[in-house]
């Protein structure tokens, strides 16, 4: 069996920095996840119906406590969990999501043809996902500028500041979102700030770069960006010295998962939720949330079908 801890000197969860602490990153807090690597189910745990309640329920049933999601704004202002600008790739609809109302979107299904009657394959409103579990954390990629105000409103209304992380490729959008909250929330650096760590860090400018990322908690990066290898031992050391965690996306190969865990990353995001759960279990790091029994999962599926049916009937935010 592989060891559960990283090798000495590989880092560990980044130390909390000067600003007010947030509790989203549970590996920095006293508790069962303290000092552990965080596992994220990327868009849930069913690639054939990504970003649906069915995919999220499956991830939670497997033991995931962190879900990586994307949100976009519908024509009526509803915040919808969805990655693409267009509906064409993953749904039985077409056109741009921002041009549809929630009433129209709620009638669509995600996944292969033949799932028309599958309530778990419906699109999900962000607010419905946020309130589905009180111990599940959401890594939220804000895909459009219009989503900022509604996202903040929902999190504030449910006082869910400790359960969300604000992510965006755009540093300005992320910063604008974080500044609107009445309490601190976690956030990850946009690509411009991340690129500075990747390309200028080796030049010995880590101290200057730390100021650029003073208001973020982590960098969420791919293993490679084109020909450039992003995640290296040196990159991890620089980030950890700056008080930043490093979460890597999207890793589906178990061998690569083990390599990155041995290197000292703080989190992994995957499209293969079963594979990552197996790797983490092999290292005595699983589950991160109490895994459900088959009976619990069946009951959840039943509840999901009822909830989705009600949402479709209402047809509004």
Secondary structure, DSSP 8 states (H G I E B T S, - for coil): ---SS--TTS--S----SS---SS-GGGSSSTTTT--EEEEETSS-GGGTTSHHHHHHHHHHT--EEEEEEEE-TTS-EEE---SBSTTTBS--SBGGGS-HHHHTT-BBSSTT-TT-GGGB-EEHHHHHTT-SS-EEEEEE-STTHHHHHHHHHHHHT-GGGEEEE-S-HHHHHHHHHH-SS--EEB--HHHHHHHHHHGGGT-HHHHHHHTTT-SEEEEESEETTEE---HHHHHHHHHTT-EEEEE----HHHHHHHHHHT-SEEEES-HHHHHHHHHHTT---SS----HHHHHHHHHHHHHHHHHHHHH---
